[in-house]
């Protein structure tokens, strides 16, 4: 989502930061902030921003299990839905 989209859609200034690399369980991986004249528009802009980030950004997630196996979720899924997780390494 671009700043211009946020300004047009919500009259908002929007900032999104996403961590890269290994992120421990329970640690934040993304931050979304919006500035608008009204609170409801700020919340709507944040919701839209995170939804669009998940739909557009090529983010691949890996979950590592204690048994050494791993599950991957493919990034940038169509229609705001991520591909189902699968065991093992990515193809």
N, C-alpha and C positions, 0 to 999 in steps of 0.2 A: 504494500500500500504506500503510495507516495504522499508527501505532505500536501500536494495540491488536491489529491482525492479527499483527504481528511478535511481540508479547508472548504472544499465545495460541498461535501456531503453533510458535515456536522458543524461548520463554522468553527473548526477546532485546529489547534496546533497539536501535532501528535509526534511523539518520540518513541521508538522501539529499539531496544538493545537485546541481542541474543548471544548467549555464551557459546563458545565453540570448545571442542576438546572434551575431555572426561569431566563429567559432572556427577558428584556423589549423590546417592539417594537422599532426598529431603532438601537438597540445595536448590536455590532458584536457578532457572536456566534462561528466563526471559523477563524483561521489564517493559511495561507499556505505560506511558504517561500522556495525558491529554489536558489541554488548557482550553476552556470554553467559557462564555459568559454564564452558562447555566449547567448545574451539576448533571442533570439527566443526559444532556448532550455529551458531556465528558465521558460518562459511563458507556454510552452507546458507541462513541468513537473508540474507546479502549476495546470493547467487545468486538467491534468490526475489525480493528487493527490486529488483534490476536488471531481471529478467525482467518483473516486474509494471509497473515504470516504463515499459519499452518497449511493453508491451501497453496501458497505460491512459492515458499522457500524450499529449496532442495535440502531438507534436513533429514538425515538418516539417523535413526535411534537404534542403539544396541543395548540389550539387557544381558548382563553376564550372570550366570548362575553359579552356585557353589560347586556344582559337579563339573565345571569347566565348559559347559555348553553355553551357547549364546543365541539370543533371538533378535532378529533385525526387523525393523519397520521401515519400509521404503519411504523416501521423501517425496514431497510435492505431489500428492495424490490429486486426482481429478475429482471435482465435485465436493470438495471439503471432506472427503473420506480417505483415510489412510489404508494402505494395503494391509491385509492381515499379517500378523507376526509369523515368522517361521523359524524353526530351530536351525542352528548351524551358521555357517558363514554366508555372506551375501554372494549372489551369482555374479 
